[in-house]
Amino acid sequence: MKKALLLFSSLFLINISAQKKGKDYSEILKSKNIYEINAFLRDAHPDDPRRSVLKPRLMEMMREYLKNAHPQDQKVKQMQEWLAVLKRKPSTKIDFDELNANIKQKQIARYKTELETGKSSVTFTPSISQNAIVVNSSTYSTTAIPDSEAEEFNMLMSVSSVEHKNKTVKILNSLFDNDPNSKECIVLIENNSDCNIIMRMEGIGNTKYRLAIPSRGDNSVVVQKGDYLFTSVVCGAQYASQKTIQKPIHVALGNPEKK
């Protein structure tokens, strides 16, 4: 009886904690949704007894998904990565240092290939004045809006082979540089929106950088360490954020919500 009361109290407190975050996991044991169970395992307390039931269920669901997936299914890679993590960890949650290490290795591989081939691996659709798309989340409709940065974006993306090589060498040097006293570091911007964007980084005095990032792509730049105001226009919506850069950072932007 005492064990039952303890289990009930534990579940009650964990559910209250989850609800405070805006998530209700009270019915999670009935769930057949991979993403819902995956989110629960990331959020739940390490001692939550439901983990012992849901982790093996999630792994089996992922194996079943991969078994029946279409060869061109873009979710396959993500499922494989999650399954690999679950085999050695209690959830797919990755800490900050591990995330940075993964990103760093992917960036090194990418820019080494670009340096060897002499070609950029970035694919993008050039901007035109009317090709910025806004998705209305309430009606699932799309609207074309003027892109005032179209010409500037295309200019920034159209670098010469010499400029591209110099930038690639600088980025690789920064990625391999582990000196904490270095005056520069790398900034990676990930653009998960449906629009091409330009990220502007303004520091002290005349220290300014601008980086073009294609829709559903990413781009990197090496900057002087310091305090910066990051600004951008993402599918017609203004983005602004203050950031102190003392070590490599990763900034991800998505589609703005429209009401």
C-alpha positions as CSV (number, residue, x, y, z in Angstrom):
1,M,0.0,0.0,0.0
2,K,2.8,2.4,0.9
3,K,4.5,1.6,-2.4
4,A,1.3,2.4,-4.3
5,L,0.9,5.7,-2.4
6,L,4.6,6.5,-3.1
7,L,4.2,5.8,-6.8
8,F,0.9,7.8,-7.0
9,S,2.6,10.7,-5.3
10,S,5.6,10.5,-7.6
11,L,3.4,10.5,-10.7
12,F,1.3,13.3,-9.4
13,L,4.2,15.6,-8.7
14,I,5.8,14.8,-12.0
15,N,2.5,15.5,-13.9
16,I,2.2,18.8,-12.0
17,S,5.8,19.7,-13.1
18,A,5.0,18.8,-16.7
19,Q,1.8,20.8,-16.7
20,K,3.7,23.9,-15.5
21,K,5.7,23.6,-18.7
22,G,2.5,23.5,-20.7
23,K,2.7,19.8,-21.4
24,D,0.3,17.2,-20.0
25,Y,1.7,13.7,-19.8
26,S,-1.0,12.2,-17.6
27,E,-2.1,9.9,-20.5
28,I,1.4,9.2,-21.8
29,L,1.2,5.4,-21.1
30,K,-1.6,5.2,-23.7
31,S,0.3,7.1,-26.3
32,K,1.3,5.5,-29.6
33,N,3.0,8.7,-30.9
34,I,6.7,8.5,-31.4
35,Y,7.3,12.2,-31.0
36,E,5.1,12.5,-27.9
37,I,6.9,9.7,-26.1
38,N,10.2,11.0,-27.2
39,A,9.3,14.4,-25.8
40,F,8.2,12.8,-22.5
41,L,11.5,10.9,-22.1
42,R,13.4,14.2,-22.6
43,D,11.3,16.1,-20.1
44,A,10.5,13.5,-17.4
45,H,12.3,13.1,-14.1
46,P,15.2,10.5,-14.3
47,D,13.4,8.4,-11.6
48,D,9.9,8.5,-13.3
49,P,8.8,4.8,-13.3
50,R,7.1,5.2,-16.6
51,R,10.5,5.4,-18.3
52,S,11.0,1.7,-17.9
53,V,7.9,1.1,-20.0
54,L,8.1,3.9,-22.5
55,K,11.7,3.8,-23.6
56,P,11.6,0.2,-24.9
57,R,8.2,0.9,-26.5
58,L,9.7,4.0,-28.3
59,M,12.7,2.0,-29.5
60,E,10.5,-0.7,-30.9
61,M,8.2,1.9,-32.6
62,M,11.3,3.5,-34.2
63,R,12.5,0.1,-35.5
64,E,9.1,-0.6,-36.9
65,Y,9.0,2.9,-38.6
66,L,12.5,2.3,-40.2
67,K,11.5,-1.2,-41.3
68,N,8.5,0.2,-43.3
69,A,9.9,3.6,-44.3
70,H,10.2,4.7,-47.9
71,P,13.8,5.0,-49.2
72,Q,13.3,8.7,-49.8
73,D,11.7,9.4,-46.4
74,Q,13.6,12.3,-44.9
75,K,12.7,11.2,-41.3
76,V,14.8,8.1,-41.6
77,K,18.1,9.7,-40.8
78,Q,16.6,11.4,-37.7
79,M,15.0,8.2,-36.5
80,Q,18.3,6.3,-36.9
81,E,20.1,9.0,-34.9
82,W,17.5,8.9,-32.2
83,L,17.6,5.2,-32.0
84,A,21.4,5.2,-31.7
85,V,21.2,7.7,-28.8
86,L,18.5,5.7,-27.0
87,K,20.7,2.6,-27.1
88,R,23.3,4.3,-24.8
89,K,21.2,7.0,-23.0
90,P,17.8,7.3,-21.2
91,S,16.5,9.8,-23.8
92,T,17.4,11.6,-27.0
93,K,18.2,14.7,-25.1
94,I,21.6,16.0,-26.0
95,D,23.5,18.4,-23.6
96,F,25.0,21.7,-24.8
97,D,28.6,20.5,-25.0
98,E,27.6,17.3,-27.0
99,L,25.4,19.4,-29.3
100,N,28.3,21.8,-30.0
101,A,30.6,18.8,-30.6
102,N,28.2,17.3,-33.1
103,I,27.7,20.6,-34.9
104,K,31.5,21.2,-35.0
105,Q,32.3,17.9,-36.5
106,K,29.6,18.3,-39.2
107,Q,30.9,21.8,-40.0
108,I,34.5,20.5,-40.2
109,A,33.5,17.8,-42.6
110,R,31.5,20.2,-44.7
111,Y,34.1,22.9,-45.1
112,K,37.0,20.4,-45.7
113,T,34.9,19.0,-48.6
114,E,34.3,22.5,-49.9
115,L,38.0,23.3,-49.7
116,E,38.9,20.1,-51.6
117,T,36.4,20.6,-54.3
118,G,36.6,24.4,-54.5
119,K,32.8,24.6,-54.6
120,S,30.2,25.6,-52.0
121,S,27.9,22.9,-50.8
122,V,25.1,25.4,-50.2
123,T,22.1,25.1,-52.6
124,F,19.6,27.9,-52.7
125,T,16.9,29.6,-54.7
126,P,17.9,33.2,-55.5
127,S,15.7,35.8,-54.0
128,I,13.3,37.9,-56.0
129,S,11.3,40.8,-54.8
130,Q,8.1,38.7,-54.4
131,N,9.4,35.3,-53.3
132,A,9.3,35.6,-49.5
133,I,6.6,33.3,-48.3
134,V,4.6,33.6,-45.0
135,V,2.7,30.6,-43.8
136,N,-0.4,31.4,-41.8
137,S,-0.6,28.8,-39.0
138,S,-4.3,29.3,-38.4
139,T,-5.4,28.8,-42.0
140,Y,-2.4,27.0,-43.5
141,S,-2.4,29.4,-46.3
142,T,0.7,31.1,-47.9
143,T,1.1,34.7,-48.9
144,A,3.8,36.2,-51.0
145,I,5.3,39.4,-49.5
146,P,7.9,41.8,-50.9
147,D,11.5,40.9,-50.1
148,S,13.4,44.2,-49.7
149,E,16.7,42.3,-49.1
150,A,16.5,40.2,-52.3
151,E,19.2,42.0,-54.2
152,E,21.5,42.2,-51.2
153,F,21.0,38.5,-50.4
154,N,21.9,37.4,-54.0
155,M,25.0,39.6,-53.9
156,L,26.2,38.1,-50.6
157,M,25.7,34.5,-51.9
158,S,27.4,35.2,-55.2
159,V,31.0,35.2,-53.9
160,S,34.0,34.5,-56.2
161,S,35.9,31.2,-55.9
162,V,38.9,33.0,-54.3
163,E,36.6,34.7,-51.7
164,H,34.9,31.4,-51.0
165,K,38.3,29.7,-50.5
166,N,39.5,32.4,-48.1
167,K,36.3,32.2,-46.1
168,T,36.5,28.4,-45.9
169,V,40.1,28.4,-44.7
170,K,39.2,31.0,-42.0
171,I,36.2,29.0,-40.8
172,L,38.2,25.7,-40.7
173,N,41.0,27.5,-38.7
174,S,38.4,28.7,-36.3
175,L,36.8,25.3,-35.9
176,F,40.2,23.7,-35.1
177,D,41.2,26.5,-32.8
178,N,40.9,25.5,-29.1
179,D,42.8,28.5,-27.8
180,P,40.6,30.2,-25.1
181,N,42.6,33.4,-25.7
182,S,41.7,33.6,-29.3
183,K,40.1,36.9,-30.3
184,E,37.8,35.4,-32.8
185,C,35.2,32.6,-32.9
186,I,32.6,31.1,-35.3
187,V,28.9,31.8,-35.4
188,L,26.6,29.3,-37.1
189,I,23.2,30.5,-38.2
190,E,20.6,27.9,-39.0
191,N,17.6,29.1,-41.0
192,N,14.6,26.8,-40.6
193,S,12.2,29.2,-42.2
194,D,10.7,29.2,-45.7
195,C,12.5,32.4,-46.6
196,N,16.0,33.5,-47.5
197,I,17.4,35.8,-44.8
198,I,20.3,38.1,-43.9
199,M,21.5,38.1,-40.3
200,R,23.1,41.4,-39.3
201,M,25.5,41.4,-36.3
202,E,26.4,44.9,-35.0
203,G,29.1,45.2,-32.3
204,I,30.9,48.1,-30.8
205,G,32.0,51.0,-33.1
206,N,32.2,49.9,-36.7
207,T,32.3,46.2,-36.0
208,K,29.6,44.8,-38.2
209,Y,28.9,41.5,-40.0
210,R,26.2,40.4,-42.3
211,L,25.5,36.8,-43.3
212,A,23.2,35.4,-45.9
213,I,21.4,32.2,-45.0
214,P,19.3,30.3,-47.5
215,S,15.9,29.0,-46.7
216,R,16.1,25.6,-44.9
217,G,19.9,26.0,-44.8
218,D,22.7,27.3,-42.7
219,N,25.8,29.4,-43.0
220,S,28.8,30.4,-40.8
221,V,31.0,33.4,-40.2
222,V,34.1,34.1,-38.0
223,V,33.6,37.2,-35.8
224,Q,35.5,39.2,-33.2
225,K,34.5,38.2,-29.7
226,G,32.3,40.7,-27.9
227,D,28.7,41.9,-27.5
228,Y,26.4,42.0,-30.6
229,L,22.9,43.0,-31.6
230,F,21.6,40.3,-34.0
231,T,18.8,41.5,-36.3
232,S,17.1,39.9,-39.3
233,V,13.8,39.9,-41.2
234,V,12.4,36.4,-41.2
235,C,9.5,36.0,-43.7
236,G,8.5,39.6,-43.1
237,A,8.8,39.4,-39.3
238,Q,11.5,41.3,-37.4
239,Y,14.0,39.3,-35.3
240,A,16.3,41.0,-32.8
241,S,18.4,39.5,-30.0
242,Q,21.4,40.6,-28.0
243,K,24.2,38.1,-27.7
244,T,27.6,38.0,-26.0
245,I,30.0,35.9,-28.1
246,Q,32.9,34.5,-26.2
247,K,32.8,31.0,-27.7
248,P,31.3,29.4,-30.8
249,I,27.5,29.7,-30.9
250,H,24.7,28.2,-32.9
251,V,21.6,30.3,-33.6
252,A,18.5,28.6,-35.1
253,L,15.6,30.6,-36.6
254,G,12.2,29.3,-37.7
255,N,9.0,30.5,-39.3
256,P,7.3,33.3,-37.4
257,E,3.8,32.5,-36.3
258,K,1.0,34.5,-37.9
259,K,-2.2,35.1,-36.1
